Amino acid sequence: MENTKVIFTEDSIGEVQLFSDDKKAGKMDISVSDGKLRVYHTEVDPEYEGKGFAKLLLNQLISYVFQ
């Protein structure tokens, strides 16, 4: 089962993390400053490529922004 969460490691730097069966399968590097959200990098472990996991990361980010 897949789940995602948004984690901020510093004041404005964070990740959208994706887990599949409790194993980290992907992440999206983000930051928030001056009211702007920036996405720097999206990565999915090669083992999980082609399963739509990057879209799950994006959907979590969108949900976070509009909550």
N, C-alpha and C positions, 0 to 999 in steps of 0.2 A: 504494500500500500504506500502511496506517495503522499507526502505532506510538505508544506512550505512554511517558512517564517521569515520575517524581516528582523535582522539583528543589527544594532549599531554598536560598533566596537570602540569608537571614539565619539566625540561630541557630534560630528557631522558626517562621519565615514561609516559605512556599513555594508551589509550584504543581504540579498534575498537568497536564502538557502533552501535547497531541495533535497529531501531525503526519500529514499526508496528502501523500505524494510529496514529502517534505522541506519542505513548506510548513506553518507553524503554523496549524492549523485550529480550535483551541479550547484552553481552559484552565479549571482549577478552582482558585480561590484557597483556600489552606488554612493552618492554623497548628497547632502542637503545643505545649502548655504544661500543666504540672501533670498530665501523663499523659492529657490530653484532646486529641482531634483535633477541630478546628473547620473547617467548610466555610463560606466567606463568599459565594462567587459562582461560578457556572458560566456559561461563555459559549462559544458556537460561532459561528464566522464565518458570516454569512448565506449565503455560497456553499455551505456544507456542511449547512445545516439540513435536517431530515427524513431524515437518513441514519443515525440512531442513534448519532451521535458523542458526545452527552452521556452515553449509557449506557456507551460505551467509557471515558470519563473516570471514571465511577463505578466500573466494574469494575476499573480500574487502582488506584483508591484503596482498594478493598476488598482487592485482592491485596497492596498495600503494607502495610496494617494487619495482615493475617494471615500475613505471611511470617516 
